[in-house]
Each structure stands twice: as C-alpha cells, then as structure tokens.
Amino acid sequence: MSQPTPAPLRALICIGVSQHFFAAEQAERAVVFEATKAAFADLSGRFGVKVLGTFDDDTIQIGPATSFPWTCYLLLEAPGYETVRAIVNLFRETPAGEYQLWRYYKVETRLGRALFFGED
C-alpha cells in the first residue's frame, strides 16, 4: 500500500529592513538590493517551491521594521520544512559587499497549511 503524498507546506516569510540598511550610503544600499534580487531569483527552479504571492508596503512605511508590520512578505508553497529553512538561510549565506544579507534584514517565518476556504 503506498503512502499518501503529504500536502505542501505554506510558508509566510516576513521581512523587515533594519537600521543598518537605512544608515548605509546609497552605493551600499544598491549592493544590498542587487544581492537580494540575486539570492531570491528563481526560487521555483532552485528549491521546488511555488511562489503564491509577494507583498511590499514600502511606499507607505518608512524606517526599520523589527516586528509586525513587516516591510515585505513572501508567501510560498513548499515541499517541506527543510526547503523553507534553506530559503531563509539565504539571508545568512548571501554576501552583500563586506557583510551578509542578514545585517540588513530581520526575518520571521510562519509555517502552516492552506486555509480551507477562500481559494476557489
């Protein structure tokens, strides 16, 4: 008897921009932007996730975000915990100039499942 395939995991990656980013010179901020774009490019191809949505409210929020409301969000459908962990780990591993991305961001991740209503 075969085992049922587990339902994909939902992950909401909540990202706040830190004071280090706001204190940086424009050239350093540009390096952070480019490193971030490169680190999170092709998440589907690299990690097998489905990006369900992104949300950025930086046009109505100014300054560091160290808790809710965050600056931006990624909503993913992932095969499991280790995949989500590997994506979050991009903040630790990706260089942005002389630092890693984690210097410029605070990240909190929520894990769950699809809600039983609202997606029809």
C-alpha positions, 0 to 999 in steps of 0.5 A: 500500500503506498503512502499518501503524498503529504500536502505542501507546506505554506510558508509566510516569510516576513521581512523587515529592513533594519537600521543598518540598511537605512544608515548605509550610503546609497552605493551600499544600499544598491549592493544590498538590493542587487544581492537580494534580487540575486539570492531570491531569483528563481526560487521555483527552479532552485528549491521546488517551491511555488511562489503564491504571492509577494507583498511590499508596503514600502511606499507607505512605511518608512524606517526599520521594521523589527516586528509586525508590520513587516516591510515585505512578505513572501508567501510560498508553497513548499515541499517541506520544512527543510526547503523553507529553512534553506530559503531563509538561510539565504539571508545568512549565506548571501554576501552583500559587499563586506557583510551578509544579507542578514545585517540588513534584514530581520526575518520571521517565518510562519509555517502552516497549511492552506486555509480551507476556504477562500481559494476557489 
